[in-house]
Amino acid sequence: MTLFINGESKSIPLMINIVQLLDHLKIGPDRIAVEVNHKIVRRVEWQTTPLQDLDKIEIVQFVGGG
């Protein structure tokens, strides 16, 4: 299926939910936020939020520093 991840079109094997997508992209779940089709998805809903062809996904990583 095709997903738009952070503005880039990516061909991804069929994914069922956000947790599987993050695992496929090798992105750890710590200190990130995920938005699907302009709606922020709460972490507790990642396992149950289905992904569909042509979804627009934004993954934001929080970085600390000083």
Residue frames as qw, qx, qy, qz and C-alpha x, y, z in Angstrom:
[[0.000, 0.890, 0.456, 0.000, 0.00, 0.00, 0.00],
 [0.379, 0.455, -0.036, 0.805, 1.08, 3.60, -0.42],
 [0.392, -0.789, -0.377, 0.286, 1.33, 5.89, 2.60],
 [0.269, 0.773, -0.094, 0.567, 2.43, 9.50, 2.73],
 [0.725, -0.520, -0.272, 0.361, 4.85, 9.63, 5.66],
 [0.338, -0.670, 0.024, 0.661, 6.11, 13.08, 6.66],
 [0.326, 0.763, -0.114, -0.547, 5.23, 14.33, 3.19],
 [0.104, 0.451, -0.800, -0.381, 6.94, 11.52, 1.25],
 [0.882, 0.122, -0.128, -0.436, 5.12, 8.83, -0.68],
 [0.128, -0.440, 0.886, -0.065, 6.28, 5.39, 0.48],
 [0.782, 0.012, -0.504, -0.365, 5.30, 1.96, -0.68],
 [0.307, -0.392, 0.732, -0.465, 4.80, -0.09, 2.48],
 [0.261, -0.114, -0.951, -0.117, 3.83, -3.75, 2.86],
 [0.489, -0.571, -0.456, -0.476, 0.27, -4.09, 4.06],
 [0.149, 0.131, -0.637, 0.744, 0.19, -2.67, 7.58],
 [0.332, -0.585, -0.732, -0.113, -2.67, -3.04, 9.99],
 [0.369, -0.888, -0.267, 0.063, -1.87, -0.42, 12.61],
 [0.071, 0.941, -0.266, 0.197, 0.54, 2.30, 13.76],
 [0.657, -0.574, 0.488, 0.035, 2.60, -0.02, 15.99],
 [0.849, 0.172, 0.424, 0.265, 3.39, -2.26, 13.02],
 [0.465, 0.840, 0.042, 0.276, 4.29, 0.74, 10.86],
 [0.227, -0.894, 0.369, -0.116, 6.71, 2.12, 13.46],
 [0.783, -0.311, 0.522, 0.133, 8.30, -1.31, 13.78],
 [0.770, 0.483, 0.312, 0.275, 8.66, -1.57, 9.98],
 [0.282, 0.898, -0.082, 0.328, 10.27, 1.90, 9.86],
 [0.715, -0.056, -0.415, 0.560, 12.51, 0.98, 12.82],
 [0.092, -0.569, 0.135, -0.806, 11.25, 3.93, 14.85],
 [0.288, -0.184, -0.810, 0.477, 11.07, 3.39, 18.58],
 [0.223, -0.726, -0.582, -0.289, 7.86, 4.48, 20.27],
 [0.453, -0.578, -0.324, 0.596, 9.57, 6.68, 22.85],
 [0.134, -0.593, -0.004, 0.794, 9.24, 10.46, 22.58],
 [0.043, 0.076, 0.629, 0.773, 7.23, 10.54, 19.37],
 [0.464, 0.413, 0.412, -0.666, 3.79, 11.72, 18.33],
 [0.207, 0.129, 0.837, 0.490, 1.82, 10.28, 15.43],
 [0.421, 0.438, 0.169, -0.776, -0.82, 12.01, 13.35],
 [0.302, 0.201, 0.863, 0.352, -2.99, 10.20, 10.80],
 [0.082, 0.602, 0.593, 0.529, -4.92, 12.30, 8.29],
 [0.003, -0.540, 0.078, -0.838, -4.45, 15.48, 10.34],
 [0.699, -0.599, -0.059, -0.387, -5.62, 13.93, 13.63],
 [0.009, 0.543, -0.767, 0.342, -3.24, 13.16, 16.50],
 [0.833, -0.169, -0.491, -0.192, -3.56, 9.55, 17.58],
 [0.517, -0.688, 0.403, -0.311, -3.12, 8.87, 21.28],
 [0.104, 0.475, -0.873, 0.038, -0.48, 6.30, 22.14],
 [0.469, 0.008, 0.802, -0.370, -3.05, 3.98, 23.73],
 [0.719, 0.510, 0.253, -0.398, -4.85, 3.86, 20.35],
 [0.148, 0.626, -0.658, -0.392, -1.82, 2.99, 18.19],
 [0.240, -0.088, 0.965, 0.051, -2.50, -0.75, 18.34],
 [0.362, 0.501, 0.765, -0.179, -6.15, -0.33, 17.33],
 [0.288, 0.745, -0.035, -0.601, -5.83, 2.45, 14.74],
 [0.778, 0.281, 0.503, 0.251, -6.03, 0.89, 11.28],
 [0.066, -0.557, 0.372, 0.740, -4.02, 2.31, 8.39],
 [0.692, 0.547, 0.466, -0.071, -5.40, 2.46, 4.88],
 [0.590, 0.266, 0.376, 0.663, -3.95, 3.04, 1.43],
 [0.212, 0.628, 0.196, 0.723, -3.13, 6.73, 0.81],
 [0.491, -0.807, -0.287, 0.156, -3.27, 7.75, 4.49],
 [0.284, 0.746, -0.246, 0.549, -1.22, 10.81, 5.39],
 [0.793, -0.502, -0.261, 0.227, 0.97, 10.13, 8.43],
 [0.150, 0.806, -0.341, 0.459, 3.17, 12.56, 10.31],
 [0.841, -0.342, -0.302, 0.291, 5.67, 11.17, 12.81],
 [0.040, 0.866, -0.229, 0.442, 7.29, 13.77, 15.05],
 [0.772, -0.155, -0.443, 0.429, 10.21, 12.97, 17.33],
 [0.314, -0.940, 0.006, -0.131, 10.78, 15.11, 20.39],
 [0.719, 0.266, -0.304, 0.565, 14.41, 16.07, 20.96],
 [0.484, -0.848, -0.138, 0.167, 15.75, 17.45, 24.20],
 [0.649, 0.321, -0.081, 0.685, 18.71, 19.70, 24.50],
 [0.342, -0.856, -0.241, 0.303, 20.04, 22.76, 26.07]]
